[in-house]
């Protein structure tokens, strides 16, 4: 037993170290456009009492202030690289923590971890400070708490659940689904598996949970209710009861656990750092193989489930049946969490994820789906011979899927960094190019003894980014022009070099008044009147310096 635990700890530590190195590479691809950079900017420049709301959501009302509050500690890290890397490591650690908490053999745990840690969808999203994708880590943390509680019911998890229940909707208004699912699951766990605890333990757990709720209400929900109110939240979900019920019913019938169609369709979910215009043929082939292997695993799960039902029916007259094994119970609870979330989303007026809507939001449940698809085939009670075949087939598919994802990830990185054309994928341009521009501006400003401020303009609109100036105006009631083009550059200049942009707050003014202009090399170079102009190519960016 001790040798087994030592081997498990060694494998888990090795996977985490490898993943940390991998996430450092993916941090170089991090987007850091206006949404993410604005949250970080607000957390760096304002105190808790100055952050009543978050950014405006796609339905036109502000999110709660969870993301700017989370940005306060994150903004203490050295810069954008460090923030992305930290986010990636946290997600990887939670993946390892979940997989090695399950009551599986070492090979099965490792296979599950390989699938999740190699997934390009998760690796690409893990380094992004975006509401939807921060929820991935919250769901993993909640899943770990569920598995640990099932193994040893204890009220020590009560304040943890209270924290996660309050945190999820504070990060993203749609996280209300997560909060309700967390609370409902916790209540069912406490009822179905009652913890044994002393009166002192109960008092401490209840007191700590109450303190968490009060702190969250003070920091987030009282300011949010004062600024937005119930009427504003209700107006964001105009669907009628019939539409919501039909969406919930469809989500139950087409649950991704047995109907994974959107997860097998490249058009329904696009990797952020990829685009058909820049992906190599090798990358597209690897992407196709990830879909085929995932489909093969779902088919394996369905076959195993059919065999499980048949074996139960064939032995229905047996007088005594063994209870569910721990691994089966753990997997069943986690699968139930996913099913509940998919059904609850349309009931609350949110997207029907089962139909392929808002797949970037549905990504938060992908790790638990993988546990269902792969773990379910490993743990369903079967006779010894077919059970062994099912486990072997699942481990083989897991290894092949991990290999395909590793090839795909490397191809995505190579394509993204080598591309020099005019296509702007949603991830924009590589982070090293942005950091290099910031460092050039800072070095030039120091050489000119510019003091504590510089004048920078940004010509970074076009295509998918033209919405930024007008959308950012929706925050004017709470924050003066926080969401402006080039916010990541301004943050990095201020955080690492102590330089403020004197053009701060110019939401719609055309570029041309600053000494520096950051743009794309495929657009016509600017020629401001007066002074000499120097154009410096920096990867997929161009820095223009005007000597007046």
Secondary structure, 3 states (H helix, E strand, C coil): CHHHHHHHHHHHHHHHHHHHHHHHHHHCCCCCCHHHHHHHHHHHHCCHHHCCCCCECCCCCECCCHHHHHHHHHCCCCCHHHHHHHHHHHHHHHHHHHHCCCCCCHHHHHHHHHHHHHCHHHHHHHCCCCHHHHHHHHHHHHHHHHHHHHHCCCCCHHHHHHHHHHHHHHHCHHHHHHHHHHHHHHHHHHHHCCCCCCHHHHHHHHHHHHHHHHHHHHHHHHHHHHHCHHHHHHHCCCCCHHHHHHHHHHHHHCCCCCCCHHHHCCCCCCCCCCCCCCCCHHHHHHHHHHHHHHHHHHHHHHHHHHHHHHHHHHCCCCCCCCCCCHHHHHHHHHHHHHHHHHHHHHHCCCCCHHHCCCHHHHHHHHHHHHHHHHHHHHHCCCCHHHHHHHHHHHHHHHHHHHHHHHHHHHHHHHHHHHCCCCCCCCCCCCHHHHHHHHHHHHHHHHHCCCCCEECEEECCCCHHHCCHHHHHHHHCCCCCCCCCCCHHHHHHHHHHHCCEECCCCCCCCCCCCCCEEEECCCCCCCCCCCCEEEEEEECCEEEEEEEC
